[in-house]
Amino acid sequence: MISRSSILAFLAAFLLTLLGVRYCSVFAVAGNGFDLSNTSVPAEEIHPGGPPRDGISSIDNPKFISADKAGGLSDGEQVLSLTLNGVTRAYPISILNWHELVNDEIAGQPVVISFCPLCGTGMAFSSEVKGKRLEFGVSGLLYNSDVLLYDRTTDSLWSQIKSEAVSGPLIGEKLELLPLIQMTWSSWKARYPEGEVLSRDTGYLRNYNSNPYGRYDESPVIYFPVEFLSRAYHPKERVLGIEVEGKYKAYPFAELSKYGGSELKDHFNGNDLLIRFDTSSRTGEVIDEKTGRTKPAVNAFWFAWYTFHPQTEVFTSP
């Protein structure tokens, strides 16, 4: 009997095929050529998402332009922003929806920018692991509905939200999470007028004015199985998720909206935090008040944050 998850995977893959993403049968190549005989998560919970390995093409030779030359971006469109060693770059989600990964180097530091449209999660990592530089691709596999990256050196699979290799020679190794901020294009231009923007000249023919996932962000439907599910909020309610010394906390924008204003001071696991937020765009960042630095945080759908962190604390407005 064909499982419900396989049917959903097939339908999702068919949608991607219609939108120009290469596809091969999930029934024919369930593991996309990866060795799942030794995994740190249950192998039966790793699901084919539809496209084969590299069926969603990562951007490996990104080009950047100045903000004043970046056409096709509306003020409300959202970008992922990363600052390293005084250099700031913006990665429009309209591009990442189609590619999910950008292998980049900023001021001499190799990084990978990742975005999972199914979980709404943009996360940036250092590409150096155990002193070696890795290049990443899209495996076409999912764990808890979240993209599994793979590195092209060892074929290890990496969970984006866990930030950890879950199979292959590097199993158990962690990726260093970097302080990526999701914000609107208008906010980014005002904050970083000298910044660089990922160009639509990617080398691929994609309609970056179109969202291949339609209204998925608003739908309660989750295409693929997840281990834990909470109905405390709409599955696609956006939250800012933070880890502090092994403990997790989520700040739902529904609660921040009730709180009002644009800033919240919080004390979590011994740390004083300043959460700056914009509820209209459901974006924000978390700042360590002691150092004044932006902390790595994840802007995610509620279901995605919860399934990976079911013991998470949750901010509720008084």
C-alpha positions in Angstrom: 0.0 0.0 0.0 1.3 3.5 -0.8 1.6 5.6 2.3 0.0 9.0 2.7 3.4 10.6 3.0 4.5 9.1 -0.4 1.3 10.4 -2.0 1.9 13.9 -0.6 5.5 13.7 -1.7 4.5 12.7 -5.2 2.0 15.6 -5.4 4.6 18.1 -4.2 7.1 16.8 -6.7 4.5 17.0 -9.5 3.9 20.7 -8.5 7.6 21.3 -8.7 7.8 19.6 -12.1 5.1 22.0 -13.4 7.2 24.9 -12.2 10.4 23.8 -13.9 12.2 22.0 -11.2 13.8 18.7 -12.3 12.1 15.6 -10.9 12.5 11.9 -10.8 10.2 9.3 -9.3 10.2 9.1 -5.5 9.2 5.5 -5.7 12.2 4.6 -7.9 14.9 6.4 -6.0 13.6 6.8 -2.4 17.0 7.6 -0.9 18.3 9.7 -3.8 21.5 7.7 -3.8 22.4 8.4 -0.2 23.5 5.7 2.2 20.8 5.6 5.0 22.1 2.5 6.7 23.6 4.5 9.6 21.7 7.6 10.6 21.4 9.6 13.9 17.7 10.1 13.2 15.2 7.3 12.3 15.9 6.5 8.7 12.2 5.8 8.2 11.5 9.5 9.0 13.7 10.7 6.2 11.4 11.2 3.3 12.0 12.0 -0.4 10.7 15.4 -1.2 10.2 14.8 -4.9 13.2 16.2 -6.8 16.4 14.1 -7.0 19.8 15.0 -5.6 20.6 18.5 -7.0 17.1 18.6 -8.7 16.9 21.9 -6.9 20.1 23.6 -8.0 22.2 25.4 -5.4 23.9 28.7 -6.4 27.6 27.9 -6.3 29.0 31.0 -8.1 26.8 33.8 -6.8 27.0 37.3 -8.3 26.3 40.4 -6.2 25.2 43.9 -7.1 24.7 47.2 -5.3 21.4 47.9 -3.7 20.6 50.8 -6.2 21.0 48.3 -9.1 18.9 45.6 -7.7 15.7 45.6 -9.8 12.6 43.5 -9.4 12.4 43.8 -5.6 9.4 45.4 -3.9 9.8 47.3 -0.6 7.8 44.6 1.3 9.7 41.6 -0.2 11.9 39.8 2.3 15.6 39.1 2.3 18.0 37.3 4.5 20.8 39.5 5.6 24.3 38.4 6.8 27.1 40.6 8.0 30.6 39.3 8.4 33.9 41.2 8.9 32.2 44.5 7.9 30.6 43.1 4.7 26.8 42.8 4.5 25.0 40.8 1.9 21.3 40.3 1.2 19.8 37.1 -0.2 16.3 37.6 -1.6 13.9 34.9 -0.6 12.3 35.1 -4.0 15.6 33.6 -5.3 16.1 31.2 -2.5 12.6 29.7 -3.0 14.0 28.3 -6.2 17.5 27.3 -5.1 17.4 26.9 -1.3 21.3 27.1 -1.0 23.9 29.6 -1.8 27.6 28.6 -1.4 29.4 31.9 -0.8 32.5 33.5 0.6 32.3 36.7 2.6 35.5 38.6 3.4 37.4 35.4 3.1 35.0 33.3 5.2 33.2 30.4 3.4 29.5 30.3 4.2 26.4 28.5 3.1 23.1 30.4 3.1 20.1 28.0 3.4 16.4 28.5 3.1 13.7 25.8 3.5 10.4 27.0 1.9 8.5 24.1 3.6 9.6 25.3 7.1 10.1 29.0 6.3 13.6 28.8 7.8 16.5 30.9 6.6 19.8 29.9 8.3 23.4 30.6 7.5 26.4 28.5 8.5 30.1 28.5 8.3 31.2 26.1 5.6 34.3 25.0 7.5 34.0 21.7 9.3 37.0 20.1 11.1 39.3 22.6 9.3 38.0 21.7 5.8 35.9 23.8 3.5 32.7 22.1 2.3 30.4 22.8 -0.6 26.7 21.9 -0.1 23.9 20.8 -2.3 20.2 20.0 -2.0 19.7 16.3 -1.3 16.0 16.2 -2.3 15.4 14.5 1.1 13.5 15.9 4.1 13.6 15.2 7.8 10.6 16.6 9.8 9.6 18.4 6.6 13.0 20.3 6.7 15.6 20.3 3.9 18.5 17.9 4.3 21.6 19.5 2.8 24.5 17.3 1.7 28.2 18.1 1.4 29.8 17.2 -1.9 33.0 16.0 -0.3 31.7 13.2 1.9 28.0 12.8 0.9 27.0 13.3 4.5 23.4 14.5 5.0 22.9 17.6 7.2 19.7 18.7 8.9 19.2 22.4 8.5 17.3 23.1 11.7 19.4 20.6 13.8 22.5 22.2 12.2 24.0 18.7 12.3 25.1 15.8 10.1 22.6 13.0 10.4 24.3 10.4 8.2 27.6 9.8 6.4 31.3 10.1 7.5 30.6 13.4 9.3 27.6 12.1 11.3 27.2 14.0 14.5 29.3 17.0 13.4 27.7 20.4 14.0 27.6 23.4 11.7 28.4 26.8 13.2 25.2 28.9 13.0 25.7 32.5 12.0 23.5 35.6 12.9 21.3 35.8 9.8 18.5 38.3 10.0 15.3 38.2 7.9 13.9 41.6 7.1 12.1 43.5 4.4 13.9 44.9 1.4 13.0 48.5 2.4 14.4 48.0 5.9 17.6 46.4 4.5 18.2 49.2 2.1 17.8 51.8 4.8 20.1 49.9 7.2 22.7 48.8 4.8 22.9 51.3 1.9 26.4 50.1 1.0 25.5 46.5 1.1 25.6 43.9 -1.7 22.6 42.0 -3.0 22.4 38.6 -4.6 21.8 39.1 -8.3 19.1 37.4 -10.3 21.8 36.5 -12.8 22.2 33.1 -11.3 22.9 31.1 -14.5 19.5 29.4 -14.3 16.2 30.2 -16.0 13.7 30.7 -13.2 10.8 33.1 -12.8 11.9 34.9 -9.6 8.8 37.0 -9.7 6.8 33.8 -9.0 6.6 31.8 -5.8 6.6 28.1 -6.7 4.9 27.3 -3.3 1.9 29.5 -3.9 0.0 30.3 -0.7 1.7 27.5 1.3 2.8 30.1 3.9 -0.9 30.7 4.8 -2.3 27.2 4.6 -2.6 25.0 7.6 -1.4 22.0 5.4 1.9 20.4 6.1 3.0 18.4 3.2 5.3 15.9 4.9 5.2 14.1 8.3 6.7 15.6 11.4 7.5 14.0 14.7 5.9 16.4 17.1 3.0 18.8 16.4 1.5 21.5 18.6 -1.8 23.2 18.0 -1.1 26.1 20.3 -0.7 28.3 17.2 -1.5 28.1 13.5 1.1 25.7 12.0 2.5 28.6 9.8 2.5 31.2 12.6 6.0 32.8 12.5 8.2 32.7 15.5 11.7 33.9 16.4 13.5 30.9 17.8 16.6 31.2 20.0 19.0 28.7 21.6 20.8 29.8 24.8 23.3 27.2 26.1 21.2 24.2 25.2 17.8 25.6 26.0 15.3 26.9 23.5 12.7 29.7 23.4 10.2 30.8 20.8 8.7 34.3 20.4 5.5 34.0 18.3 4.7 37.1 16.4 1.1 36.6 17.5 2.2 37.2 21.1 4.6 40.0 20.1 1.7 41.7 18.4 -0.3 41.5 21.6 2.6 42.9 23.6 2.8 45.9 21.3 5.6 48.2 20.4 8.8 47.1 18.6 11.1 46.0 21.4 10.9 43.4 24.2 13.4 42.8 27.0 13.6 39.3 28.2 15.8 37.2 30.6 16.3 33.7 29.4 18.6 31.0 30.8 20.9 33.6 32.5 21.0 35.9 29.5 19.5 39.4 29.1 18.1 39.6 25.6 16.6 42.5 23.5 14.1 41.3 20.9 13.5 43.9 18.2 10.5 43.1 16.0 8.1 44.2 13.3 4.8 42.4 13.6 3.5 43.7 10.3 6.2 41.9 8.3 6.8 39.2 11.0 10.5 39.9 11.1 12.9 40.6 13.9 16.2 39.9 15.6 17.6 39.0 19.0 20.4 41.0 20.6 22.6 40.0 23.5 22.3 43.0 25.8 25.7 42.4 27.4 27.6 42.5 24.1 25.2 44.4 21.9 25.7 41.8 19.2 22.9 40.1 17.2 22.6 36.5 18.3 21.9 33.7 15.8 18.1 33.2 15.8 15.7 31.4 13.5 12.6 33.0 11.9 10.5 29.8 11.4 7.0 28.4 11.1 5.7 27.4 14.5 5.3 23.7 13.4 8.9 23.5 12.3 10.4 25.1 15.4 8.2 22.9 17.7 8.9 19.6 16.0 12.6 20.1 16.4 12.3 21.6 19.9 9.2 20.2 21.6 10.5 21.2 25.0 10.8 24.9 23.9 9.8 27.7 26.2 7.3 30.1 24.6 6.9 33.8 25.2 3.3 34.8 25.9 2.2 38.3 26.2 1.2 39.3 29.8 
